[in-house]
């Protein structure tokens, strides 16, 4: 096992570092971190549901199912997926998968107001987003290459999966919290007991930093509007 650098939490703001070797493999790889404090997680309400219905209408006017894979941002994620051993024709990038459901007339899953809010932000911006219960994270976060044989217990998994070493993961000082950028750990998922969030705006090569920052703003706007709390940026 490789040694892990130690990062301190500063003023409840978690530091995310990217392992330097990833820069050579994936030039331009970038992640934006956002925070929401004192959020209230509950069932999705009528106002959020109304916003979702309006956004679904916009999606149907903007996209066509047959050309969706060629949308620039979706293509960037697809290219990244191939490079880390994920087949994007079987496991779709997050935002693309949500847009596809809308175009196919399949309902978007209702989880809770926080998850539903950042899913809508992902649909609106085309950028993959993830949120974690910040109080379940320990120390700083590190994005790194997976180690062959590492085990990861993702949301909805019956048992942990074994990683082959091609994947990119995010870990805190004790455990894996995500296989980047498509699967989050069960232990740090957002639930009704969550009070403080860490939101990741998941970049891949080809997506500009401004695009990520704009997506982060949309995520904070929607989460705080529909779930309360106070948002702040890295």
Order of alpha helices (4+ residues) and beta strands (2+ residues): beta-alpha-beta-alpha-alpha-alpha-alpha-beta-beta-beta-beta-beta-beta-beta-beta-alpha-beta
